[in-house]
């Protein structure tokens, strides 16, 4: 589970979680201490042993995701700025 910031581009911080099947689920924050409807934004993420976000890496003002696989390779997944990945 991680909080990339405003991943949904709606002005509220969000949470992303990876389930046991490798689905990446977006839990959008509603700005009132609660959540909007969760939705799947990716699959196949079970190949990564760590998924994290440190902000905007490609300069488009949207928070991007980083992931490491079991061999230690680092992968960048840029946000598309609309609740998904580019």
C-alpha positions as CSV (number, residue, x, y, z in Angstrom):
1,X,0.0,0.0,0.0
2,X,1.3,3.5,-0.8
3,X,0.1,7.1,-1.0
4,X,1.4,8.7,-4.2
5,X,-0.4,12.0,-3.5
6,X,-3.2,13.1,-5.9
7,X,-3.1,10.2,-8.3
8,X,-6.7,10.7,-9.4
9,X,-6.1,14.3,-10.3
10,X,-9.1,15.5,-8.3
11,X,-7.3,17.6,-5.7
12,X,-7.3,14.9,-2.9
13,X,-4.6,12.5,-1.8
14,X,-5.2,8.9,-2.7
15,X,-4.0,5.4,-1.8
16,X,-2.8,2.6,-4.1
17,X,-2.7,-1.0,-3.0
18,X,-1.4,-4.2,-4.7
19,X,-3.5,-7.3,-3.9
20,X,-2.3,-10.9,-3.8
21,X,-3.3,-11.5,-7.4
22,X,-1.1,-8.6,-8.6
23,X,-4.0,-6.1,-9.2
24,X,-3.2,-2.4,-8.5
25,X,-6.2,-0.8,-6.9
26,X,-6.8,2.9,-6.6
27,X,-8.6,4.1,-3.4
28,X,-9.4,7.8,-4.2
29,X,-9.6,10.1,-1.2
30,X,-12.7,12.2,-1.0
31,X,-11.1,15.2,0.9
32,X,-13.4,14.5,3.9
33,X,-11.5,11.7,5.6
34,X,-13.1,9.0,3.5
35,X,-12.9,7.2,0.2
36,X,-14.5,7.2,-3.2
37,X,-15.2,4.0,-5.1
38,X,-12.0,1.9,-5.5
39,X,-11.1,0.8,-9.0
40,X,-8.4,-1.4,-10.6
41,X,-5.7,0.6,-12.4
42,X,-3.3,-2.2,-13.3
43,X,-2.6,-5.9,-13.2
44,X,0.5,-8.1,-13.2
45,X,2.1,-6.1,-10.3
46,X,2.8,-9.3,-8.4
47,X,6.2,-9.5,-10.2
48,X,7.4,-6.6,-8.1
49,X,8.5,-6.9,-4.5
50,X,8.2,-3.2,-3.8
51,X,6.0,-0.4,-5.3
52,X,6.5,3.2,-4.1
53,X,6.1,6.8,-5.2
54,X,8.4,9.7,-4.5
55,X,6.5,12.2,-6.6
56,X,6.7,13.5,-10.2
57,X,9.7,12.1,-12.1
58,X,8.9,13.1,-15.6
59,X,7.9,16.7,-15.1
60,X,4.2,16.5,-16.0
61,X,3.0,17.5,-12.5
62,X,1.5,14.0,-11.8
63,X,2.8,11.5,-9.2
64,X,4.6,8.6,-10.8
65,X,5.2,5.0,-9.5
66,X,8.4,3.2,-9.1
67,X,8.8,-0.5,-8.6
68,X,11.6,-3.0,-8.0
69,X,11.5,-6.6,-9.2
70,X,13.1,-9.6,-7.4
71,X,16.4,-9.1,-9.4
72,X,16.7,-5.5,-8.1
73,X,15.8,-3.7,-11.3
74,X,14.0,-0.4,-10.9
75,X,11.0,0.4,-13.1
76,X,9.3,3.8,-13.7
77,X,5.6,3.9,-14.4
78,X,4.5,7.5,-15.2
79,X,1.0,8.6,-14.3
80,X,-1.2,9.6,-17.2
81,X,-2.7,12.4,-15.0
82,X,-6.2,10.9,-15.3
83,X,-6.3,8.0,-12.7
84,X,-4.1,5.7,-14.7
85,X,-0.6,4.9,-15.9
86,X,0.9,6.0,-19.2
